[in-house]
Amino acid sequence: MAKNPKHRDLFPGALEIMILQSLRVRPMHGYALVKHIKEVSADLLQVEEGSLYPALQRMLREGWLEAETGTSTKGRPTRVYRLTDAGVRHLEKEVVSFERMFAGITRVLAVVTPQEA
């Protein structure tokens, strides 16, 4: 994530979830992933290439993604990443886990302090 005061670091696994979900929409190359996440999040999330490519390599090793050589819109060779069936299963498991964690955080934030009552 960018070291901009308006941007915070992601919790562990968040980048993977965003990459997997983005690739569930359509196969993309790395720069397109960065752009997609930034646009969909209304510029709230910015993925740095220094974080993206190591994550993509980990996910390829895990079998969650596959890559093929493609051509960018500028005619340059690039790797296009695609979600595998194992990647879909992993994403679904991680989303359930995230939703449980988010529900817990929401409950903690909803507690009214005596000063607020």
N, C-alpha and C positions, 0 to 999 in steps of 0.2 A: 504494500500500500504506500501511497505517496506520503511524505512527511510534511503534509500541509496541516496546520492546526485544526482545520475543519474535518480532516479525515483521520479516522482511528484505525489501528491495526485490527485485523479480523481475528476472530476466535479460531483455534485450530480446527481445520476441516472445512471452514467456510469457503475458502478458495476452491477446494475440490468440488463442493456442492454446486457452486456457481458455474464452474467449468462444465461439470457433467450435465447440469440442467440446460445450459446454453447449447451444448452439443446435442441434447435431446431435441431441441428445436430444429437444428440443421447442422451438418458438418461444416467446420470452419477452420481456417488457418489461425495461427497465433495472434496476429495483429487484429484480425476480425473479432476474435474472442475478447481482446482488451476493449475494443471499440463497442462491442455489443453490451458487455457488462456495464461500461460507463454510461451508455445511452439508456439502457433499461432501468438503471438505478437513478436516473435523472442527475448524473454527475456526482452522486453521493459516494460511489465506490470507484476507485481507480486502481487497477491492477498493474503493477510494475512488471516489465518483461523479466526482470531478475527473479521474480517470484513465479511468474507464469511458466516459463520453460522448464525449470526443475520439477514443478508440479506435473506438467504434461509428461515428462519422462518417467516420473514415479507411476503415474496412472497407466502409461503404456506397459511398464514392467508388471503391474498388477493385473493386466489384462482387461482393464475397464475401458480402454480406448484402443483404437487401431489408427494407423496413419498411412496415407498414401501420398505419393508425389503428385502435386498439382501445379497449377500456374496461377499466380496472383492476377488481379485486375490490371496490373502494370506489365504483365507478361513475364514476370520473374518466377523461377521455380520456387515452390513452397511446399510445406507439408500440410495436408488437410487432415484434420483429426475427426474421427467418427466414434460415436458411442457404441460399445459392444453390449450384448445381452447381459454379461456380467456387470458392466458399468451401470446399466439400468437397475439391476437388482441392488447394487451397492448404493446408488443414489436413493432409491426408495427407502432403504434401511436408514440411511443417514438423515433423510428428511423427517422420518418418524422420530428419530433421536433428537433432532433439532427442535421439532415441535414440542416435545416433552420438556426440553430444557427451557425453551421460550415460555411455556406455560408456567413453569416454576418461577422464572424471573418476573413474569407479569404478576404473579401472586405476591411475591415479595415487595414489588413496587407499589402494589395496591394497598398495603397495610398503612393505615392512618396513624400518624403519631399523635400523642396527647396534645401537642401544640396546634395541630391542624383540626382537632375535633371541635 
